[in-house]
């Protein structure tokens, strides 16, 4: 039997990998880089205008898509955003084009689709699916019902739930608590003092407070423990040979025993602590003396080795220090490997590096323009070296009196991109660790990393050089494929033609490469676009077969997650304020955005809603029902044989004294002009002002034409030349009963069914031009202002202004963003008005 001895490892100076690391370590580093090329890391953060909403409200969204260095990603050009209810049903989805790592839009919380309840908003790129749904962005959202009425049974209208705030039930003391134990480094080893972390979780997936004591196999009481934040804590244990250990916890008056992990007779201990400048690593081992006396210590983050070194056995040991400057802000994985590169101990740490964070200063002032008072903010951003930072930011301004909430309950850009985006599993209130920092919170964050699973890769798979397969490739808006001859062999140098028969009407051509492959970059086909791809030889005499690459459109399954709602008192305040705003709008005939239909009473026999009612379902007309000169319904549009909405509207014969001028660059879009006017009519699609028509005619429910002053006055100067209101079809509404079923769309039937995505437009937060009558009549709601695209200049500065606050009270400004170097910033600024 081999003699077992306890030794401490003294560390040689840790050496940068590129300079002196062993060949095996270089192989590991190269392997990691190969993984990152084939399975690149992307992370997503969504900044929303406020923490919770009412049915009838709008969620304003800014998306940041970054790479492993938190720099704006150039990998994916599409982002998927889903709003999911408590039954795991996806109630709304957005497909956002991502340009330079950014995108923004909005989700209208239509009362025909949404009820009061608990929801999740998640976001992901296709590339992120390679690592699983644990790495998707996810945030809980509570919806209340603050509408002043309940909708009736109109086709497609969902029954409204009760209007009281939605709350999680109070956490009960479960009879069955999951209590897990995690020795630091991974194992309990005889003779090595160990820190043991623990986590207590209830049957609802949320934390539970526990306390108890540790006993050995002879029921000898060794010490007590008590959980801290989120049911987590630690205790010390010195394992001895031939012993076993358990924890005893009192649950509802009954003592329950939980076994601790088995004690190994040999192995390694890894203990890690931090100070302001360094990470201290202490390694201990119980190992046969004949074993290898060399160990490798590797620190990596996001598939990149940041530091490595060798450790040799000595008679006396000490704590080795690694300068924290080698590590970026966020999670770092420290692994101890044998000379044969077998992992024997592992530890996660969080490197705060607050010096890398952006400093955002806000200066608030008001002034009087020619027409109205304005509120303005000057933004100044500097980096850790106090130099001006050029970056992209988003800003929300809310009335805190209407939307009170605790910063601990938020999902911030720090808690997301630095913590949860790199952790597998649910993290309860992640922003708690980033608000009001203290040594106690740093210790609680360390407890989280001791107890949380985290594996983007498995060391054994890495070292065995298993084949790397890319299940999900980046989506870049391309159309690609391969050209084959009659023998199904690739044809190099073939001429490939792309022709859109609907939508943008593009005509492009290219040549195949040596493998017979081709690609049309950045074409961005929309869901309703139809196109044909053909291939011939260069003389166009021989035709070939074209096989297009399949698009990965399958929606990933929804993972059940625990849910924590905001405090009941906060939701009650918001619901009361939102209801008052809605009641004011209703009393003045201005309630109509996004979807608000009054009750339809049914007496004896159900009467189907009229074509007009169905067509106007969801109309954002600020003037209310019937506030238009002309109405064009979806049934009128079905007679069109063109994809050009402007031409289609003219062909209905309902537009009088109105001219349509197509866009020269894109003939399927254009502008309308009242005859004799040089300025175009305003276009409002689903409540949002847009510059042009876009989308499919089949998606449109109605088009309202407003020309009379009585109808356009509510839009102020925007409505001077007339207004066109486009309302798209609502989910769950059956429009087929009102359509001509004999209509034959010969163009669509003649083309192969190629399915693409439907892109969400970059919606702009509507701030009405100043008009005393309109502004005073329309209440300023909880979100006072939303700016998703603020770009600082070379001086790190930007200015944002908006109509001044209408009511005295407390206001909150939240600014988030990223600079060109990947540094993150968040500023919460409060002021009184």
Secondary structure as GFF3:
##gff-version 3
##sequence-region A 1 833
A	DSSP	beta_strand	4	11	.	.	.	ID=ss1
A	DSSP	alpha_helix	17	20	.	.	.	ID=ss2
A	DSSP	alpha_helix	23	38	.	.	.	ID=ss3
A	DSSP	beta_strand	43	48	.	.	.	ID=ss4
A	DSSP	beta_strand	53	54	.	.	.	ID=ss5
A	DSSP	beta_strand	58	66	.	.	.	ID=ss6
A	DSSP	beta_strand	78	85	.	.	.	ID=ss7
A	DSSP	beta_strand	90	97	.	.	.	ID=ss8
A	DSSP	beta_strand	102	108	.	.	.	ID=ss9
A	DSSP	beta_strand	117	124	.	.	.	ID=ss10
A	DSSP	three_ten_helix	127	131	.	.	.	ID=ss11
A	DSSP	three_ten_helix	133	135	.	.	.	ID=ss12
A	DSSP	beta_strand	137	144	.	.	.	ID=ss13
A	DSSP	beta_strand	178	183	.	.	.	ID=ss14
A	DSSP	beta_strand	188	189	.	.	.	ID=ss15
A	DSSP	beta_strand	193	201	.	.	.	ID=ss16
A	DSSP	beta_strand	211	216	.	.	.	ID=ss17
A	DSSP	beta_strand	221	226	.	.	.	ID=ss18
A	DSSP	three_ten_helix	229	231	.	.	.	ID=ss19
A	DSSP	beta_strand	232	238	.	.	.	ID=ss20
A	DSSP	beta_strand	245	251	.	.	.	ID=ss21
A	DSSP	beta_strand	254	259	.	.	.	ID=ss22
A	DSSP	beta_strand	263	264	.	.	.	ID=ss23
A	DSSP	beta_strand	267	274	.	.	.	ID=ss24
A	DSSP	beta_strand	278	288	.	.	.	ID=ss25
A	DSSP	beta_strand	294	300	.	.	.	ID=ss26
A	DSSP	beta_strand	305	314	.	.	.	ID=ss27
A	DSSP	beta_strand	320	323	.	.	.	ID=ss28
A	DSSP	three_ten_helix	324	326	.	.	.	ID=ss29
A	DSSP	beta_strand	330	338	.	.	.	ID=ss30
A	DSSP	beta_strand	343	351	.	.	.	ID=ss31
A	DSSP	three_ten_helix	354	356	.	.	.	ID=ss32
A	DSSP	beta_strand	359	368	.	.	.	ID=ss33
A	DSSP	beta_strand	373	382	.	.	.	ID=ss34
A	DSSP	beta_strand	391	399	.	.	.	ID=ss35
A	DSSP	three_ten_helix	407	409	.	.	.	ID=ss36
A	DSSP	alpha_helix	413	417	.	.	.	ID=ss37
A	DSSP	three_ten_helix	420	422	.	.	.	ID=ss38
A	DSSP	three_ten_helix	430	434	.	.	.	ID=ss39
A	DSSP	alpha_helix	439	451	.	.	.	ID=ss40
A	DSSP	alpha_helix	459	463	.	.	.	ID=ss41
A	DSSP	beta_strand	479	484	.	.	.	ID=ss42
A	DSSP	beta_strand	495	500	.	.	.	ID=ss43
A	DSSP	beta_strand	507	511	.	.	.	ID=ss44
A	DSSP	beta_strand	517	520	.	.	.	ID=ss45
A	DSSP	beta_strand	531	536	.	.	.	ID=ss46
A	DSSP	beta_strand	543	548	.	.	.	ID=ss47
A	DSSP	alpha_helix	568	587	.	.	.	ID=ss48
A	DSSP	alpha_helix	611	615	.	.	.	ID=ss49
A	DSSP	beta_strand	630	633	.	.	.	ID=ss50
A	DSSP	alpha_helix	634	637	.	.	.	ID=ss51
A	DSSP	alpha_helix	645	651	.	.	.	ID=ss52
A	DSSP	beta_strand	658	662	.	.	.	ID=ss53
A	DSSP	beta_strand	670	674	.	.	.	ID=ss54
A	DSSP	beta_strand	682	685	.	.	.	ID=ss55
A	DSSP	beta_strand	688	690	.	.	.	ID=ss56
A	DSSP	three_ten_helix	697	699	.	.	.	ID=ss57
A	DSSP	beta_strand	700	706	.	.	.	ID=ss58
A	DSSP	alpha_helix	709	712	.	.	.	ID=ss59
A	DSSP	three_ten_helix	713	719	.	.	.	ID=ss60
A	DSSP	beta_strand	723	728	.	.	.	ID=ss61
A	DSSP	three_ten_helix	736	738	.	.	.	ID=ss62
A	DSSP	alpha_helix	746	749	.	.	.	ID=ss63
A	DSSP	alpha_helix	772	777	.	.	.	ID=ss64
A	DSSP	beta_strand	783	791	.	.	.	ID=ss65
A	DSSP	beta_strand	797	803	.	.	.	ID=ss66
A	DSSP	beta_strand	810	819	.	.	.	ID=ss67
A	DSSP	beta_strand	824	832	.	.	.	ID=ss68
###
